[in-house]
Amino acid sequence: MIFVKKLTLAAIFLVILLLFACQANESDLMFVGEGENWSSKVTVNQTDGDETYQIQINYKGHSIQDIEAFSYYVETRNNGIFDFSANNASLNKEGIYQKDLPISNSPSTSVKDEFVIKVEWDGNSEDFTLINK
């Protein structure tokens, strides 16, 4: 009887330990910002010693159909380690561009980092900063 109680207590302890370990190995950092014509969100997912990225760019104007293609460039302001870009990107009918980036790094992004994004379209350009929320 005592053995069963000890075994049950050990099993409960291991389950709790595993739950905390799983939470500690995964975190999402979300960086958001907006300019006059565009807003953006970059999500950084840090899981098991790996870091992956997703970007979403929203056009805030009303003439979505007038924007056939745009380009963007994103870089970190603080450490300069991370940057990415795309040319000839296109919006969906709601004015949103969303992409999982085919980049993977060891975790280097922190809550204190800031991203700067530059969007270029139809001879126009806009820069703004994305901060962690």
C-alpha positions in Angstrom: 0.0 0.0 0.0 2.8 2.4 0.9 4.6 1.5 -2.4 1.5 2.4 -4.4 1.2 5.8 -2.7 4.9 6.5 -3.4 4.6 5.4 -7.0 1.5 7.6 -7.5 3.2 10.6 -5.9 6.3 10.1 -8.1 4.1 9.8 -11.2 2.3 13.1 -10.4 5.6 14.8 -9.8 6.9 13.6 -13.2 3.8 14.9 -15.0 4.1 18.3 -13.4 7.8 18.4 -14.2 7.1 17.5 -17.8 4.4 20.2 -18.1 6.8 22.9 -16.8 9.6 21.6 -19.1 7.3 21.8 -22.2 6.3 25.4 -21.3 9.9 26.5 -20.9 11.0 25.2 -24.3 8.5 27.1 -26.4 7.7 30.8 -26.6 6.4 33.2 -29.2 7.6 36.8 -29.5 5.3 39.1 -31.4 6.6 42.4 -32.9 4.0 44.9 -34.2 4.0 48.3 -35.7 2.4 50.5 -38.2 2.9 53.5 -40.5 0.6 55.7 -42.4 -0.3 53.1 -45.2 0.9 49.8 -43.8 1.0 47.7 -40.6 2.9 44.6 -39.8 3.4 41.8 -37.4 6.5 39.5 -37.1 6.1 36.4 -35.0 9.2 34.7 -33.7 8.6 31.2 -32.4 11.4 29.8 -30.2 11.0 26.1 -29.7 13.6 23.5 -28.6 16.7 25.5 -29.4 15.3 26.7 -32.8 13.8 30.0 -33.9 11.4 30.3 -36.9 9.6 33.4 -38.2 6.3 34.5 -39.7 5.4 37.9 -41.2 2.1 39.5 -41.8 1.8 42.8 -43.7 -1.5 44.7 -44.0 -2.3 47.5 -46.4 -4.4 50.1 -44.6 -5.7 51.9 -47.7 -8.9 51.3 -49.5 -7.6 50.7 -53.1 -6.1 47.2 -52.6 -6.6 46.4 -56.3 -4.2 49.3 -57.2 -1.3 47.5 -55.6 -0.2 44.8 -57.9 3.1 44.0 -56.1 5.2 45.4 -53.3 8.6 44.8 -51.8 9.7 44.8 -48.1 12.9 44.6 -46.2 13.0 43.8 -42.4 16.1 44.1 -40.2 16.7 44.1 -36.5 17.6 47.4 -35.1 19.4 46.3 -31.9 21.7 43.4 -32.9 21.8 43.5 -36.7 21.9 39.7 -36.7 18.6 39.1 -38.5 17.2 40.5 -41.7 15.0 39.3 -44.6 13.1 40.7 -47.6 10.9 39.9 -50.5 10.3 41.4 -53.9 7.1 41.2 -55.9 5.0 40.2 -52.9 1.2 40.4 -53.4 -1.7 41.1 -51.2 -4.8 38.8 -50.8 -8.3 40.4 -51.5 -8.4 41.6 -47.8 -5.2 43.5 -48.3 -3.0 41.1 -46.3 0.3 39.4 -47.1 1.3 36.5 -44.8 4.2 34.2 -45.0 6.1 31.6 -43.0 9.7 32.4 -43.6 12.0 29.6 -44.7 14.6 30.7 -42.2 15.6 28.9 -39.0 18.2 30.1 -36.5 19.3 29.3 -33.0 17.3 31.6 -30.7 18.8 35.1 -30.7 15.7 37.3 -30.6 14.7 38.9 -27.3 11.8 40.9 -26.1 14.0 44.0 -26.1 14.7 43.8 -29.9 13.1 46.0 -32.4 12.6 45.4 -36.1 12.5 48.1 -38.8 10.5 47.4 -41.9 10.6 49.2 -45.2 7.8 48.7 -47.6 8.0 49.9 -51.2 5.1 50.0 -53.7 4.2 51.9 -56.9 7.1 54.4 -56.5 6.3 55.0 -52.8 8.2 54.0 -49.7 7.4 53.8 -46.0 9.5 52.8 -42.9 8.3 52.0 -39.4 9.4 50.1 -36.3 8.0 46.9 -34.9 8.3 46.4 -31.1 7.5 43.5 -28.9 3.9 43.3 -27.6 
